[in-house]
Amino acid sequence: MSEDSQLKMASAVAVVEETEDYSFLPLIHDIIKCMDKENQDVHQELNRLRARIQEAREQISAMPGIDASPSAQQQRLQTLRDQVRTKNQLLHKYKGLCMFDIPKPS
């Protein structure tokens, strides 16, 4: 993985971690309550929902790999799976070579 893609991934993770509330349901619930009461705050609640949706779109477009084609994403996923499989095989091989029995805490 290149340093540039690692930086993009780290910044995308930071953006996601900064946002605490991912749910649109509370906003939708508030809009429905305002509509039931024939309250004038409906427009304000709708604007809050639009802003939240726009923020979500911006976060999605900033995600690493989103600009890649589906086939390129699948290829990257397969490469990562192969790497995990290889690492697991190496770990099992290393554990098999270990000459010491480490007592497991009870």
C-alpha positions as CSV (number, residue, x, y, z in Angstrom):
1,M,0.0,0.0,0.0
2,S,1.5,3.3,-1.0
3,E,2.1,6.1,1.5
4,D,-0.4,8.3,-0.3
5,S,-3.2,5.7,0.0
6,Q,-2.3,5.2,3.7
7,L,-2.7,8.9,4.3
8,K,-6.0,9.0,2.5
9,M,-7.3,6.1,4.5
10,A,-6.1,7.7,7.8
11,S,-7.8,10.9,6.9
12,A,-11.0,9.1,6.0
13,V,-10.9,7.2,9.3
14,A,-10.4,10.5,11.1
15,V,-13.4,12.1,9.4
16,V,-15.5,9.1,10.4
17,E,-14.3,9.2,14.0
18,E,-15.0,12.9,14.3
19,T,-18.7,12.3,13.5
20,E,-20.5,10.8,16.4
21,D,-24.0,10.5,15.2
22,Y,-24.5,8.5,12.0
23,S,-28.2,8.1,12.2
24,F,-30.7,10.0,10.2
25,L,-33.6,8.5,12.1
26,P,-33.7,11.1,14.9
27,L,-34.0,13.9,12.3
28,I,-36.7,12.0,10.4
29,H,-38.6,11.4,13.6
30,D,-38.4,15.2,14.4
31,I,-39.8,16.0,11.0
32,I,-42.7,13.6,11.3
33,K,-43.5,15.0,14.8
34,C,-43.5,18.6,13.4
35,M,-45.7,17.5,10.5
36,D,-48.2,15.8,12.9
37,K,-48.4,19.0,15.0
38,E,-48.6,21.2,12.0
39,N,-45.6,23.0,13.3
40,Q,-43.6,25.6,11.3
41,D,-40.3,24.0,12.3
42,V,-40.7,21.4,9.6
43,H,-38.6,23.5,7.2
44,Q,-35.8,23.9,9.7
45,E,-35.8,20.2,10.4
46,L,-35.8,19.4,6.7
47,N,-32.8,21.7,6.2
48,R,-31.0,19.9,9.0
49,L,-31.7,16.6,7.3
50,R,-30.4,17.9,3.9
51,A,-27.3,19.2,5.6
52,R,-26.7,15.8,7.3
53,I,-27.2,14.0,3.9
54,Q,-24.8,16.3,2.2
55,E,-22.2,15.7,5.0
56,A,-22.6,11.9,4.4
57,R,-22.1,12.3,0.7
58,E,-18.9,14.3,1.3
59,Q,-17.6,11.7,3.6
60,I,-18.4,8.9,1.2
61,S,-16.7,10.7,-1.7
62,A,-13.6,11.2,0.5
63,M,-13.3,7.5,1.2
64,P,-10.2,5.8,-0.3
65,G,-11.0,3.6,-3.3
66,I,-14.4,5.0,-3.9
67,D,-13.2,6.3,-7.3
68,A,-12.1,2.9,-8.3
69,S,-14.2,0.7,-10.5
70,P,-16.1,-2.2,-8.9
71,S,-13.7,-4.7,-10.5
72,A,-10.7,-2.8,-9.2
73,Q,-12.3,-2.8,-5.7
74,Q,-13.0,-6.6,-5.9
75,Q,-9.4,-7.2,-7.0
76,R,-8.1,-5.1,-4.1
77,L,-10.4,-7.0,-1.7
78,Q,-9.1,-10.3,-3.0
79,T,-5.5,-9.1,-2.6
80,L,-6.2,-8.2,1.0
81,R,-7.8,-11.6,1.6
82,D,-4.8,-13.3,0.2
83,Q,-2.5,-11.3,2.4
84,V,-4.6,-12.2,5.5
85,R,-4.5,-15.9,4.5
86,T,-0.8,-15.8,4.0
87,K,-0.2,-14.1,7.4
88,N,-2.4,-16.6,9.1
89,Q,-0.5,-19.5,7.5
90,L,2.8,-17.9,8.7
91,L,1.5,-17.5,12.2
92,H,0.4,-21.1,12.4
93,K,3.8,-22.2,11.0
94,Y,5.6,-20.1,13.6
95,K,3.4,-21.5,16.4
96,G,4.3,-25.0,15.2
97,L,8.0,-24.2,15.3
98,C,7.8,-22.8,18.9
99,M,9.6,-25.2,21.3
100,F,8.3,-23.7,24.5
101,D,4.9,-24.5,26.0
102,I,3.6,-21.2,27.2
103,P,1.1,-21.9,30.1
104,K,-2.3,-20.4,29.4
105,P,-3.7,-18.2,32.2
106,S,-6.7,-19.8,33.8
